[in-house]
Amino acid sequence: MRIRKVYAVYFSATFTTRAVVRRLSAAFGVEVEEYDVFSHPLTHDVTLSEGDLLVAGMPVYVGRIPERGAESLRHFKGNGQPAVVAAVYGNRHYDDAVIEMKDIVEAGGFMTVAAGAFVAQHSMLPRLAAGRPNAADLDEIDAFGRKVKALLETASELKAVEVPGNRPYRETHPIALCPEAGEECAECGVCVENCPVDAIPADNPRLTDASRCLRCGRCIAVCTQGARGYRGEMYAAFEAKFLAAFSEPRPNETWIAE
Ligand SMILES: Cc1cc2nc3c(=O)[nH]c(=O)nc-3n(C[C@H](O)[C@H](O)[C@H](O)COP(=O)(O)O)c2cc1C
């Protein structure tokens, strides 16, 4: 089949998932329509038709995809059209995120022809996989996209890809740590505007409502002063444990229906 348009969907607090989805979508060399469901969660269905391809990317949060991202992904309806799903993770593991994405898009009527798990800088622990996706990762994403394009152009019928993961999916759990503002905070309010769940009060951006916070890291990524981050002894212990266990660079993994 000939792809005429890519629907590029991403939930991306610190922009690595967006980078992966943009790169993968561009490999098809056709019109790309972007859906930034982090900033604009979908509230209505979007239905694809003949010649359309869904390319969806979600970050891995505690071995799953974030529920807010899943909610938007469920709004895409496939009508039998193909989908490629990409889980983007911080060098620990993707666990059940790839299979969860595949299940969601297939429940929406897509055929998942390919999937990937791509390594990116860890948004809670930026010393893990720092700088990824790097140039070599982006080359791999290009090559993967070209392979999927060739498959779609030559396959006589589409088949669903097998991906790793468990059902039922692993239980996710809340994270106690929460980003805080340091001395450098200029109270500019950029974090307030960018927080998707209004966890930072406009009248005092130094505070964070831990009961609302997603721990997504958007406030840290957009802070104009580099003032927001995770702090304290609990964070230092968490970081030390993860750096010791998960510093060995992991490869990107891809799966294509044969
Ligand atoms: C709350 C939270 C939980 C995370 N859990 C995992 C995980 O289970 N495994 C992993 O390898 N990375 C994990 N990460 C790292 C992210 O998956 C990774 O940094 C991803 O690139 C973030 O995507 P973004 O830049 O689009 O926000 C987690 C990050 C956050 C914020």
The ligand as an SDF file (V2000), in Angstrom:
LIG
                    3D

 31 33  0  0  0  0  0  0  0  0999 V2000
    7.6390    9.3810   36.1020 C   0  0  0  0  0  0  0  0  0  0  0  0
    8.6870    8.7590   35.2330 C   0  0  0  0  0  0  0  0  0  0  0  0
    8.8560    7.3880   35.2140 C   0  0  0  0  0  0  0  0  0  0  0  0
    9.8140    6.8080   34.3740 C   0  0  0  0  0  0  0  0  0  0  0  0
    9.9320    5.4420   34.3340 N   0  0  0  0  0  0  0  0  0  0  0  0
   10.8540    4.8690   33.5040 C   0  0  0  0  0  0  0  0  0  0  0  0
   10.9770    3.4430   33.4250 C   0  0  0  0  0  0  0  0  0  0  0  0
   10.2180    2.6790   34.0090 O   0  0  0  0  0  0  0  0  0  0  0  0
   11.9720    2.9380   32.6280 N   0  0  0  0  0  0  0  0  0  0  0  0
   12.8430    3.7410   31.9430 C   0  0  0  0  0  0  0  0  0  0  0  0
   13.7540    3.2300   31.3170 O   0  0  0  0  0  0  0  0  0  0  0  0
   12.6960    5.1010   31.9480 N   0  0  0  0  0  0  0  0  0  0  0  0
   11.7170    5.6770   32.7030 C   0  0  0  0  0  0  0  0  0  0  0  0
   11.5620    7.0420   32.7160 N   0  0  0  0  0  0  0  0  0  0  0  0
   12.3500    7.8570   31.7770 C   0  0  0  0  0  0  0  0  0  0  0  0
   11.5290    8.2630   30.5420 C   0  0  0  0  0  0  0  0  0  0  0  0
   10.8690    7.1580   29.9830 O   0  0  0  0  0  0  0  0  0  0  0  0
   12.4370    8.8670   29.4790 C   0  0  0  0  0  0  0  0  0  0  0  0
   13.2490    9.8660   30.0090 O   0  0  0  0  0  0  0  0  0  0  0  0
   11.6810    9.4210   28.2810 C   0  0  0  0  0  0  0  0  0  0  0  0
   12.6420    9.7280   27.3050 O   0  0  0  0  0  0  0  0  0  0  0  0
   10.8820   10.6640   28.6190 C   0  0  0  0  0  0  0  0  0  0  0  0
   10.2240   11.1120   27.4610 O   0  0  0  0  0  0  0  0  0  0  0  0
    9.9540   12.6720   27.1510 P   0  0  0  0  0  0  0  0  0  0  0  0
   11.2870   13.3230   26.9500 O   0  0  0  0  0  0  0  0  0  0  0  0
    9.1770   12.6180   25.8740 O   0  0  0  0  0  0  0  0  0  0  0  0
    9.2030   13.2450   28.2910 O   0  0  0  0  0  0  0  0  0  0  0  0
   10.6210    7.6340   33.5450 C   0  0  0  0  0  0  0  0  0  0  0  0
   10.4500    9.0210   33.5850 C   0  0  0  0  0  0  0  0  0  0  0  0
    9.4860    9.5840   34.4020 C   0  0  0  0  0  0  0  0  0  0  0  0
    9.3040   11.0730   34.3820 C   0  0  0  0  0  0  0  0  0  0  0  0
  1  2  1  0
  2  3  1  0
  2 30  2  0
  3  4  2  0
  4  5  1  0
  4 28  1  0
  5  6  2  0
  6  7  1  0
  6 13  1  0
  7  8  2  0
  7  9  1  0
  9 10  1  0
 10 11  2  0
 10 12  1  0
 12 13  2  0
 13 14  1  0
 14 15  1  0
 14 28  1  0
 15 16  1  0
 16 17  1  0
 16 18  1  0
 18 19  1  0
 18 20  1  0
 20 21  1  0
 20 22  1  0
 22 23  1  0
 23 24  1  0
 24 25  2  0
 24 26  1  0
 24 27  1  0
 28 29  2  0
 29 30  1  0
 30 31  1  0
M  END
$$$$
